[in-house]
Amino acid sequence: MTLAPMTPLAAMPSPSTAVWQLGPVPIRAYALCIIAGIVVACVVTEYRLRRRGVAPGAVLDIAVWAVPAGIVGARIYHVITSPEKYFGAGGEPIKALYIWEGGLGIWGAVAGGAVGAWLAARQLGIPLTVVADALAPGMPLAQAVGRLGNWFNNELYGGRTSLPWGLEVHVMDPDNPGHTLRDDAGNPVLQPGLYHPTFLYELLWNVGVAVLVLVLDRRLRLGRGRAFALYVMGYTAGRFWIELMRTDEANHILGVRLNVWTAVLVFLGALVYFVRVRGPREYLVPVGEPAAAVPPAGDVSQVDLSAGEAGARPVAPEGYRVVTEDQFRAYRETGALPPADPADTDDADRAATDDADRAANHEADRATADDTDRAERDATDGPQGAPADRAGDDPTGSGHADAGRADAVGRPTDRDS
């Protein structure tokens, strides 16, 4: 009896080179994948922002702030969660700045990028929730593309497996970063056996999260940041089980990888936000119509005619205000800006109602006072309606209130008595 071979019939290969030299400049596959992911996220976000009323090109203004802030946040998270590499025994603190040697945390990237996006959104007058919802499907797609960089680096793989898609992993040369170690014959040296391609699992999961966000967002008309919360829940759910499969070095808390705990906490935070926050999808219209660029005044020879031939370039609006979907559609069809924010209108209506109520109450109080005065006068009148004797009723101010009055039988009184 012949035993079946233990060697798998199929396997997934890994690249043997992750860095190429362009003269003195190293071109790193990981960096190219990160850049490609950023481009994908920007394209998707730009498309979705335009469909919500934002002027073209806004995503570039946001990316200028969000991308550097995201890189800084990713590096800070990595250094904080792996401090022994830089500040422990034998560590080199200066290497905390060596981003090109690897070490970026997605959790820090999202947090730092959110801060940068918030700063940019404030300058553009766009609510951060609109930016976040527009980014929601583009973010997992960017992460999926970025995971290809881990494949080039022969990193982030799981335990041993005999599955047909088991991954071949090279032994990387510590003296020549980005290249595999080679034997005497010049062949790349492989780790023994095959391994779970956890980077590929996360890549496919992220694509699925992007599809999930697109489908549910279209069906439920998610707004106020709920589409982004849905992305966060979807990503962290996958990261939880994928992180448990990884075998690369990591810090542990209670015997569990730190990123597993982070995934659980972030998932719960996103779930609470998704459940508690309500509201329709937000659409934007400009605060005032964007104007066309005005050519410089003065001699006609100083005017750029080529710019005029190309057409007037629109100027970005000073800001935006949120409107309903029906108002936005009407604005797109007619070009007429919708009326003021319904919230402002409601406030004005409430103020007008309050003023009317106050005026009505004032009139009622005055009428009540008049009725009270009449009642008092009636109470002081005689049985025939004649005014009663009161010392203060002398219009002459002489103090002789009884002078000139008729007596009980109708004769005039004697002024001299």
KEBAVO-253632 format. One record per residue (C-alpha): residue number from 1; x, y, z. Coordinates in steps of 0.25 Angstrom, whole numbers, plus 5000, padded with zeros to 4 digits. Last residue first. Layout:
<nodes>
<node n="NUM" c1="X" c2="Y" c3="Z"/>
...
</nodes>
This chain:
<nodes>
<node n="417" c1="4708" c2="5514" c3="5216"/>
<node n="416" c1="4713" c2="5522" c3="5205"/>
<node n="415" c1="4712" c2="5512" c3="5194"/>
<node n="414" c1="4698" c2="5509" c3="5197"/>
<node n="413" c1="4694" c2="5496" c3="5191"/>
<node n="412" c1="4685" c2="5494" c3="5179"/>
<node n="411" c1="4672" c2="5489" c3="5181"/>
<node n="410" c1="4669" c2="5474" c3="5176"/>
<node n="409" c1="4662" c2="5469" c3="5189"/>
<node n="408" c1="4675" c2="5462" c3="5195"/>
<node n="407" c1="4684" c2="5473" c3="5191"/>
<node n="406" c1="4689" c2="5477" c3="5178"/>
<node n="405" c1="4704" c2="5479" c3="5177"/>
<node n="404" c1="4710" c2="5493" c3="5175"/>
<node n="403" c1="4721" c2="5491" c3="5186"/>
<node n="402" c1="4721" c2="5477" c3="5192"/>
<node n="401" c1="4736" c2="5474" c3="5188"/>
<node n="400" c1="4741" c2="5486" c3="5194"/>
<node n="399" c1="4756" c2="5482" c3="5193"/>
<node n="398" c1="4760" c2="5493" c3="5183"/>
<node n="397" c1="4766" c2="5483" c3="5173"/>
<node n="396" c1="4756" c2="5488" c3="5162"/>
<node n="395" c1="4753" c2="5474" c3="5158"/>
<node n="394" c1="4747" c2="5471" c3="5172"/>
<node n="393" c1="4746" c2="5456" c3="5173"/>
<node n="392" c1="4756" c2="5454" c3="5184"/>
<node n="391" c1="4747" c2="5457" c3="5195"/>
<node n="390" c1="4737" c2="5446" c3="5191"/>
<node n="389" c1="4722" c2="5448" c3="5192"/>
<node n="388" c1="4716" c2="5437" c3="5183"/>
<node n="387" c1="4713" c2="5439" c3="5168"/>
<node n="386" c1="4699" c2="5438" c3="5164"/>
<node n="385" c1="4694" c2="5424" c3="5158"/>
<node n="384" c1="4681" c2="5424" c3="5164"/>
<node n="383" c1="4685" c2="5415" c3="5176"/>
<node n="382" c1="4698" c2="5423" c3="5178"/>
<node n="381" c1="4711" c2="5419" c3="5171"/>
<node n="380" c1="4723" c2="5414" c3="5179"/>
<node n="379" c1="4721" c2="5399" c3="5174"/>
<node n="378" c1="4719" c2="5403" c3="5160"/>
<node n="377" c1="4732" c2="5410" c3="5160"/>
<node n="376" c1="4739" c2="5398" c3="5166"/>
<node n="375" c1="4733" c2="5389" c3="5155"/>
<node n="374" c1="4737" c2="5398" c3="5144"/>
<node n="373" c1="4751" c2="5398" c3="5149"/>
<node n="372" c1="4751" c2="5383" c3="5150"/>
<node n="371" c1="4746" c2="5381" c3="5136"/>
<node n="370" c1="4757" c2="5391" c3="5131"/>
<node n="369" c1="4767" c2="5382" c3="5138"/>
<node n="368" c1="4762" c2="5370" c3="5132"/>
<node n="367" c1="4762" c2="5376" c3="5118"/>
<node n="366" c1="4777" c2="5380" c3="5121"/>
<node n="365" c1="4781" c2="5366" c3="5125"/>
<node n="364" c1="4774" c2="5360" c3="5113"/>
<node n="363" c1="4781" c2="5370" c3="5104"/>
<node n="362" c1="4794" c2="5366" c3="5110"/>
<node n="361" c1="4791" c2="5351" c3="5109"/>
<node n="360" c1="4788" c2="5353" c3="5094"/>
<node n="359" c1="4801" c2="5361" c3="5092"/>
<node n="358" c1="4809" c2="5350" c3="5100"/>
<node n="357" c1="4803" c2="5339" c3="5092"/>
<node n="356" c1="4806" c2="5346" c3="5079"/>
<node n="355" c1="4820" c2="5348" c3="5083"/>
<node n="354" c1="4821" c2="5333" c3="5086"/>
<node n="353" c1="4815" c2="5329" c3="5073"/>
<node n="352" c1="4825" c2="5338" c3="5066"/>
<node n="351" c1="4837" c2="5332" c3="5073"/>
<node n="350" c1="4831" c2="5318" c3="5071"/>
<node n="349" c1="4830" c2="5321" c3="5056"/>
<node n="348" c1="4844" c2="5327" c3="5056"/>
<node n="347" c1="4850" c2="5314" c3="5063"/>
<node n="346" c1="4842" c2="5305" c3="5053"/>
<node n="345" c1="4848" c2="5313" c3="5041"/>
<node n="344" c1="4862" c2="5312" c3="5047"/>
<node n="343" c1="4860" c2="5297" c3="5048"/>
<node n="342" c1="4854" c2="5296" c3="5034"/>
<node n="341" c1="4867" c2="5302" c3="5029"/>
<node n="340" c1="4864" c2="5314" c3="5020"/>
<node n="339" c1="4857" c2="5312" c3="5007"/>
<node n="338" c1="4862" c2="5303" c3="4996"/>
<node n="337" c1="4873" c2="5309" c3="4986"/>
<node n="336" c1="4868" c2="5310" c3="4972"/>
<node n="335" c1="4875" c2="5302" c3="4962"/>
<node n="334" c1="4862" c2="5296" c3="4957"/>
<node n="333" c1="4865" c2="5281" c3="4956"/>
<node n="332" c1="4877" c2="5280" c3="4965"/>
<node n="331" c1="4870" c2="5289" c3="4975"/>
<node n="330" c1="4857" c2="5281" c3="4974"/>
<node n="329" c1="4865" c2="5268" c3="4977"/>
<node n="328" c1="4872" c2="5275" c3="4989"/>
<node n="327" c1="4859" c2="5279" c3="4995"/>
<node n="326" c1="4853" c2="5265" c3="4993"/>
<node n="325" c1="4866" c2="5259" c3="5000"/>
<node n="324" c1="4865" c2="5269" c3="5012"/>
<node n="323" c1="4874" c2="5280" c3="5014"/>
<node n="322" c1="4887" c2="5282" c3="5021"/>
<node n="321" c1="4895" c2="5295" c3="5019"/>
<node n="320" c1="4908" c2="5297" c3="5012"/>
<node n="319" c1="4920" c2="5306" c3="5012"/>
<node n="318" c1="4927" c2="5318" c3="5005"/>
<node n="317" c1="4924" c2="5312" c3="4992"/>
<node n="316" c1="4936" c2="5306" c3="4983"/>
<node n="315" c1="4938" c2="5315" c3="4971"/>
<node n="314" c1="4934" c2="5310" c3="4958"/>
<node n="313" c1="4944" c2="5311" c3="4946"/>
<node n="312" c1="4939" c2="5320" c3="4935"/>
<node n="311" c1="4941" c2="5313" c3="4921"/>
<node n="310" c1="4954" c2="5308" c3="4914"/>
<node n="309" c1="4953" c2="5320" c3="4905"/>
<node n="308" c1="4953" c2="5330" c3="4916"/>
<node n="307" c1="4965" c2="5323" c3="4922"/>
<node n="306" c1="4973" c2="5324" c3="4909"/>
<node n="305" c1="4970" c2="5339" c3="4909"/>
<node n="304" c1="4978" c2="5342" c3="4921"/>
<node n="303" c1="4975" c2="5356" c3="4923"/>
<node n="302" c1="4987" c2="5366" c3="4924"/>
<node n="301" c1="4986" c2="5370" c3="4910"/>
<node n="300" c1="4972" c2="5375" c3="4913"/>
<node n="299" c1="4978" c2="5386" c3="4922"/>
<node n="298" c1="4971" c2="5387" c3="4936"/>
<node n="297" c1="4962" c2="5377" c3="4944"/>
<node n="296" c1="4966" c2="5363" c3="4946"/>
<node n="295" c1="4956" c2="5352" c3="4942"/>
<node n="294" c1="4945" c2="5348" c3="4951"/>
<node n="293" c1="4944" c2="5333" c3="4954"/>
<node n="292" c1="4930" c2="5328" c3="4954"/>
<node n="291" c1="4922" c2="5329" c3="4966"/>
<node n="290" c1="4917" c2="5318" c3="4975"/>
<node n="289" c1="4902" c2="5321" c3="4979"/>
<node n="288" c1="4900" c2="5325" c3="4994"/>
<node n="287" c1="4902" c2="5315" c3="5005"/>
<node n="286" c1="4903" c2="5303" c3="4996"/>
<node n="285" c1="4893" c2="5292" c3="4997"/>
<node n="284" c1="4896" c2="5279" c3="5004"/>
<node n="283" c1="4889" c2="5266" c3="5006"/>
<node n="282" c1="4888" c2="5258" c3="5019"/>
<node n="281" c1="4882" c2="5244" c3="5020"/>
<node n="280" c1="4871" c2="5243" c3="5030"/>
<node n="279" c1="4872" c2="5243" c3="5045"/>
<node n="278" c1="4875" c2="5234" c3="5056"/>
<node n="277" c1="4887" c2="5232" c3="5066"/>
<node n="276" c1="4885" c2="5222" c3="5077"/>
<node n="275" c1="4886" c2="5208" c3="5070"/>
<node n="274" c1="4898" c2="5212" c3="5061"/>
<node n="273" c1="4905" c2="5219" c3="5072"/>
<node n="272" c1="4904" c2="5208" c3="5081"/>
<node n="271" c1="4908" c2="5198" c3="5071"/>
<node n="270" c1="4921" c2="5207" c3="5067"/>
<node n="269" c1="4925" c2="5207" c3="5082"/>
<node n="268" c1="4923" c2="5192" c3="5083"/>
<node n="267" c1="4931" c2="5189" c3="5071"/>
<node n="266" c1="4942" c2="5198" c3="5076"/>
<node n="265" c1="4943" c2="5191" c3="5089"/>
<node n="264" c1="4943" c2="5177" c3="5083"/>
<node n="263" c1="4953" c2="5181" c3="5072"/>
<node n="262" c1="4963" c2="5187" c3="5082"/>
<node n="261" c1="4962" c2="5174" c3="5091"/>
<node n="260" c1="4966" c2="5166" c3="5079"/>
<node n="259" c1="4977" c2="5176" c3="5075"/>
<node n="258" c1="4983" c2="5174" c3="5089"/>
<node n="257" c1="4985" c2="5159" c3="5086"/>
<node n="256" c1="4979" c2="5150" c3="5097"/>
<node n="255" c1="4986" c2="5143" c3="5109"/>
<node n="254" c1="4980" c2="5153" c3="5119"/>
<node n="253" c1="4985" c2="5165" c3="5111"/>
<node n="252" c1="4995" c2="5161" c3="5100"/>
<node n="251" c1="5006" c2="5169" c3="5092"/>
<node n="250" c1="5008" c2="5164" c3="5078"/>
<node n="249" c1="5018" c2="5155" c3="5070"/>
<node n="248" c1="5012" c2="5149" c3="5057"/>
<node n="247" c1="5004" c2="5136" c3="5059"/>
<node n="246" c1="4990" c2="5141" c3="5053"/>
<node n="245" c1="4978" c2="5133" c3="5054"/>
<node n="244" c1="4972" c2="5141" c3="5066"/>
<node n="243" c1="4974" c2="5154" c3="5058"/>
<node n="242" c1="4965" c2="5148" c3="5047"/>
<node n="241" c1="4954" c2="5145" c3="5057"/>
<node n="240" c1="4953" c2="5159" c3="5063"/>
<node n="239" c1="4957" c2="5166" c3="5050"/>
<node n="238" c1="4944" c2="5161" c3="5043"/>
<node n="237" c1="4935" c2="5167" c3="5054"/>
<node n="236" c1="4944" c2="5180" c3="5054"/>
<node n="235" c1="4942" c2="5182" c3="5039"/>
<node n="234" c1="4927" c2="5180" c3="5039"/>
<node n="233" c1="4925" c2="5189" c3="5052"/>
<node n="232" c1="4933" c2="5200" c3="5046"/>
<node n="231" c1="4927" c2="5200" c3="5033"/>
<node n="230" c1="4913" c2="5201" c3="5040"/>
<node n="229" c1="4918" c2="5212" c3="5048"/>
<node n="228" c1="4922" c2="5219" c3="5035"/>
<node n="227" c1="4908" c2="5217" c3="5029"/>
<node n="226" c1="4902" c2="5222" c3="5042"/>
<node n="225" c1="4910" c2="5235" c3="5041"/>
<node n="224" c1="4898" c2="5244" c3="5041"/>
<node n="223" c1="4891" c2="5237" c3="5030"/>
<node n="222" c1="4887" c2="5223" c3="5025"/>
<node n="221" c1="4877" c2="5223" c3="5013"/>
<node n="220" c1="4872" c2="5209" c3="5018"/>
<node n="219" c1="4873" c2="5202" c3="5004"/>
<node n="218" c1="4885" c2="5209" c3="4998"/>
<node n="217" c1="4892" c2="5209" c3="5010"/>
<node n="216" c1="4890" c2="5195" c3="5013"/>
<node n="215" c1="4895" c2="5191" c3="4999"/>
<node n="214" c1="4907" c2="5200" c3="4999"/>
<node n="213" c1="4911" c2="5197" c3="5013"/>
<node n="212" c1="4910" c2="5182" c3="5011"/>
<node n="211" c1="4918" c2="5183" c3="4998"/>
<node n="210" c1="4929" c2="5190" c3="5005"/>
<node n="209" c1="4929" c2="5180" c3="5016"/>
<node n="208" c1="4930" c2="5169" c3="5006"/>
<node n="207" c1="4943" c2="5175" c3="5000"/>
<node n="206" c1="4948" c2="5176" c3="5014"/>
<node n="205" c1="4946" c2="5162" c3="5017"/>
<node n="204" c1="4953" c2="5158" c3="5004"/>
<node n="203" c1="4965" c2="5166" c3="5008"/>
<node n="202" c1="4964" c2="5161" c3="5023"/>
<node n="201" c1="4965" c2="5147" c3="5018"/>
<node n="200" c1="4976" c2="5150" c3="5009"/>
<node n="199" c1="4985" c2="5156" c3="5020"/>
<node n="198" c1="4981" c2="5143" c3="5028"/>
<node n="197" c1="4988" c2="5135" c3="5017"/>
<node n="196" c1="4988" c2="5122" c3="5026"/>
<node n="195" c1="5002" c2="5116" c3="5025"/>
<node n="194" c1="5009" c2="5105" c3="5017"/>
<node n="193" c1="5021" c2="5096" c3="5022"/>
<node n="192" c1="5035" c2="5100" c3="5025"/>
<node n="191" c1="5039" c2="5115" c3="5023"/>
<node n="190" c1="5045" c2="5117" c3="5010"/>
<node n="189" c1="5059" c2="5121" c3="5006"/>
<node n="188" c1="5060" c2="5127" c3="4992"/>
<node n="187" c1="5069" c2="5120" c3="4982"/>
<node n="186" c1="5083" c2="5126" c3="4980"/>
<node n="185" c1="5090" c2="5113" c3="4980"/>
<node n="184" c1="5097" c2="5116" c3="4993"/>
<node n="183" c1="5083" c2="5119" c3="4999"/>
<node n="182" c1="5076" c2="5132" c3="4998"/>
<node n="181" c1="5069" c2="5141" c3="5009"/>
<node n="180" c1="5058" c2="5149" c3="5003"/>
<node n="179" c1="5058" c2="5163" c3="5000"/>
<node n="178" c1="5051" c2="5175" c3="5006"/>
<node n="177" c1="5061" c2="5178" c3="5016"/>
<node n="176" c1="5075" c2="5173" c3="5012"/>
<node n="175" c1="5083" c2="5170" c3="5025"/>
<node n="174" c1="5070" c2="5164" c3="5032"/>
<node n="173" c1="5068" c2="5155" c3="5019"/>
<node n="172" c1="5054" c2="5150" c3="5019"/>
<node n="171" c1="5050" c2="5136" c3="5021"/>
<node n="170" c1="5040" c2="5133" c3="5010"/>
<node n="169" c1="5025" c2="5129" c3="5013"/>
<node n="168" c1="5018" c2="5119" c3="5004"/>
<node n="167" c1="5003" c2="5121" c3="5007"/>
<node n="166" c1="4992" c2="5110" c3="5008"/>
<node n="165" c1="4981" c2="5112" c3="4997"/>
<node n="164" c1="4980" c2="5097" c3="4995"/>
<node n="163" c1="4978" c2="5095" c3="5010"/>
<node n="162" c1="4989" c2="5088" c3="5018"/>
<node n="161" c1="4991" c2="5098" c3="5029"/>
<node n="160" c1="5001" c2="5104" c3="5038"/>
<node n="159" c1="4997" c2="5116" c3="5046"/>
<node n="158" c1="4994" c2="5130" c3="5041"/>
<node n="157" c1="5001" c2="5140" c3="5032"/>
<node n="156" c1="5003" c2="5155" c3="5035"/>
<node n="155" c1="5016" c2="5156" c3="5027"/>
<node n="154" c1="5023" c2="5152" c3="5015"/>
<node n="153" c1="5026" c2="5167" c3="5011"/>
<node n="152" c1="5019" c2="5166" c3="4997"/>
<node n="151" c1="5007" c2="5159" c3="5004"/>
<node n="150" c1="5007" c2="5170" c3="5014"/>
<node n="149" c1="5006" c2="5180" c3="5003"/>
<node n="148" c1="4994" c2="5173" c3="4998"/>
<node n="147" c1="4987" c2="5177" c3="5010"/>
<node n="146" c1="4987" c2="5192" c3="5006"/>
<node n="145" c1="4977" c2="5188" c3="4994"/>
<node n="144" c1="4967" c2="5183" c3="5004"/>
<node n="143" c1="4969" c2="5194" c3="5014"/>
<node n="142" c1="4966" c2="5204" c3="5003"/>
<node n="141" c1="4953" c2="5196" c3="4999"/>
<node n="140" c1="4950" c2="5196" c3="5014"/>
<node n="139" c1="4951" c2="5211" c3="5014"/>
<node n="138" c1="4943" c2="5214" c3="5001"/>
<node n="137" c1="4930" c2="5208" c3="5006"/>
<node n="136" c1="4929" c2="5218" c3="5018"/>
<node n="135" c1="4936" c2="5230" c3="5012"/>
<node n="134" c1="4923" c2="5237" c3="5008"/>
<node n="133" c1="4917" c2="5234" c3="5021"/>
<node n="132" c1="4929" c2="5240" c3="5028"/>
<node n="131" c1="4929" c2="5252" c3="5020"/>
<node n="130" c1="4914" c2="5255" c3="5022"/>
<node n="129" c1="4916" c2="5252" c3="5037"/>
<node n="128" c1="4927" c2="5262" c3="5038"/>
<node n="127" c1="4918" c2="5273" c3="5033"/>
<node n="126" c1="4923" c2="5281" c3="5022"/>
<node n="125" c1="4927" c2="5296" c3="5023"/>
<node n="124" c1="4940" c2="5294" c3="5015"/>
<node n="123" c1="4949" c2="5299" c3="5027"/>
<node n="122" c1="4941" c2="5291" c3="5037"/>
<node n="121" c1="4942" c2="5279" c3="5028"/>
<node n="120" c1="4957" c2="5280" c3="5027"/>
<node n="119" c1="4959" c2="5280" c3="5042"/>
<node n="118" c1="4949" c2="5268" c3="5043"/>
<node n="117" c1="4956" c2="5260" c3="5033"/>
<node n="116" c1="4970" c2="5262" c3="5040"/>
<node n="115" c1="4964" c2="5257" c3="5053"/>
<node n="114" c1="4957" c2="5246" c3="5046"/>
<node n="113" c1="4970" c2="5242" c3="5039"/>
<node n="112" c1="4977" c2="5241" c3="5053"/>
<node n="111" c1="4966" c2="5232" c3="5059"/>
<node n="110" c1="4965" c2="5223" c3="5046"/>
<node n="109" c1="4980" c2="5222" c3="5045"/>
<node n="108" c1="4982" c2="5219" c3="5060"/>
<node n="107" c1="4973" c2="5207" c3="5059"/>
<node n="106" c1="4979" c2="5203" c3="5046"/>
<node n="105" c1="4993" c2="5202" c3="5053"/>
<node n="104" c1="5005" c2="5205" c3="5045"/>
<node n="103" c1="5019" c2="5198" c3="5048"/>
<node n="102" c1="5028" c2="5196" c3="5036"/>
<node n="101" c1="5043" c2="5200" c3="5034"/>
<node n="100" c1="5038" c2="5211" c3="5025"/>
<node n="99" c1="5032" c2="5218" c3="5037"/>
<node n="98" c1="5045" c2="5221" c3="5043"/>
<node n="97" c1="5041" c2="5231" c3="5053"/>
<node n="96" c1="5040" c2="5221" c3="5065"/>
<node n="95" c1="5054" c2="5217" c3="5061"/>
<node n="94" c1="5059" c2="5229" c3="5068"/>
<node n="93" c1="5055" c2="5222" c3="5081"/>
<node n="92" c1="5065" c2="5211" c3="5079"/>
<node n="91" c1="5062" c2="5199" c3="5088"/>
<node n="90" c1="5073" c2="5190" c3="5095"/>
<node n="89" c1="5064" c2="5189" c3="5107"/>
<node n="88" c1="5051" c2="5195" c3="5104"/>
<node n="87" c1="5048" c2="5209" c3="5098"/>
<node n="86" c1="5047" c2="5206" c3="5083"/>
<node n="85" c1="5043" c2="5191" c3="5081"/>
<node n="84" c1="5038" c2="5191" c3="5096"/>
<node n="83" c1="5028" c2="5201" c3="5093"/>
<node n="82" c1="5019" c2="5192" c3="5084"/>
<node n="81" c1="5005" c2="5197" c3="5087"/>
<node n="80" c1="5009" c2="5212" c3="5088"/>
<node n="79" c1="5018" c2="5211" c3="5076"/>
<node n="78" c1="5008" c2="5205" c3="5067"/>
<node n="77" c1="4997" c2="5214" c3="5072"/>
<node n="76" c1="5006" c2="5226" c3="5069"/>
<node n="75" c1="5010" c2="5221" c3="5055"/>
<node n="74" c1="4995" c2="5220" c3="5051"/>
<node n="73" c1="4992" c2="5233" c3="5057"/>
<node n="72" c1="5004" c2="5240" c3="5049"/>
<node n="71" c1="4999" c2="5233" c3="5036"/>
<node n="70" c1="4985" c2="5237" c3="5038"/>
<node n="69" c1="4989" c2="5251" c3="5041"/>
<node n="68" c1="4997" c2="5251" c3="5028"/>
<node n="67" c1="4985" c2="5245" c3="5020"/>
<node n="66" c1="4973" c2="5253" c3="5027"/>
<node n="65" c1="4979" c2="5267" c3="5024"/>
<node n="64" c1="4982" c2="5267" c3="5010"/>
<node n="63" c1="4971" c2="5257" c3="5008"/>
<node n="62" c1="4960" c2="5267" c3="5011"/>
<node n="61" c1="4965" c2="5277" c3="5001"/>
<node n="60" c1="4966" c2="5266" c3="4991"/>
<node n="59" c1="4952" c2="5261" c3="4995"/>
<node n="58" c1="4946" c2="5274" c3="4992"/>
<node n="57" c1="4950" c2="5273" c3="4977"/>
<node n="56" c1="4936" c2="5275" c3="4972"/>
<node n="55" c1="4926" c2="5283" c3="4980"/>
<node n="54" c1="4918" c2="5275" c3="4991"/>
<node n="53" c1="4903" c2="5272" c3="4988"/>
<node n="52" c1="4901" c2="5258" c3="4993"/>
<node n="51" c1="4904" c2="5252" c3="4980"/>
<node n="50" c1="4917" c2="5260" c3="4979"/>
<node n="49" c1="4921" c2="5254" c3="4992"/>
<node n="48" c1="4918" c2="5240" c3="4988"/>
<node n="47" c1="4927" c2="5241" c3="4975"/>
<node n="46" c1="4938" c2="5248" c3="4983"/>
<node n="45" c1="4938" c2="5237" c3="4994"/>
<node n="44" c1="4939" c2="5226" c3="4984"/>
<node n="43" c1="4951" c2="5233" c3="4976"/>
<node n="42" c1="4958" c2="5237" c3="4989"/>
<node n="41" c1="4957" c2="5223" c3="4995"/>
<node n="40" c1="4963" c2="5217" c3="4983"/>
<node n="39" c1="4974" c2="5227" c3="4982"/>
<node n="38" c1="4977" c2="5224" c3="4997"/>
<node n="37" c1="4978" c2="5209" c3="4994"/>
<node n="36" c1="4987" c2="5211" c3="4983"/>
<node n="35" c1="4996" c2="5220" c3="4992"/>
<node n="34" c1="4996" c2="5208" c3="5002"/>
<node n="33" c1="4999" c2="5198" c3="4992"/>
<node n="32" c1="5011" c2="5206" c3="4986"/>
<node n="31" c1="5016" c2="5208" c3="5001"/>
<node n="30" c1="5016" c2="5193" c3="5003"/>
<node n="29" c1="5023" c2="5190" c3="4990"/>
<node n="28" c1="5034" c2="5199" c3="4993"/>
<node n="27" c1="5042" c2="5207" c3="4983"/>
<node n="26" c1="5056" c2="5211" c3="4988"/>
<node n="25" c1="5062" c2="5223" c3="4983"/>
<node n="24" c1="5077" c2="5223" c3="4980"/>
<node n="23" c1="5074" c2="5219" c3="4965"/>
<node n="22" c1="5060" c2="5213" c3="4965"/>
<node n="21" c1="5063" c2="5202" c3="4974"/>
<node n="20" c1="5052" c2="5192" c3="4976"/>
<node n="19" c1="5047" c2="5187" c3="4989"/>
<node n="18" c1="5037" c2="5175" c3="4993"/>
<node n="17" c1="5045" c2="5164" c3="4986"/>
<node n="16" c1="5042" c2="5149" c3="4988"/>
<node n="15" c1="5027" c2="5150" c3="4985"/>
<node n="14" c1="5019" c2="5139" c3="4992"/>
<node n="13" c1="5013" c2="5127" c3="4986"/>
<node n="12" c1="5000" c2="5121" c3="4988"/>
<node n="11" c1="5000" c2="5106" c3="4989"/>
<node n="10" c1="4994" c2="5094" c3="4982"/>
<node n="9" c1="4997" c2="5079" c3="4982"/>
<node n="8" c1="5000" c2="5079" c3="4997"/>
<node n="7" c1="5012" c2="5071" c3="5002"/>
<node n="6" c1="5008" c2="5059" c3="5011"/>
<node n="5" c1="5008" c2="5049" c3="4999"/>
<node n="4" c1="4998" c2="5038" c3="4999"/>
<node n="3" c1="5003" c2="5025" c3="5005"/>
<node n="2" c1="5005" c2="5014" c3="4996"/>
<node n="1" c1="5000" c2="5000" c3="5000"/>
</nodes>
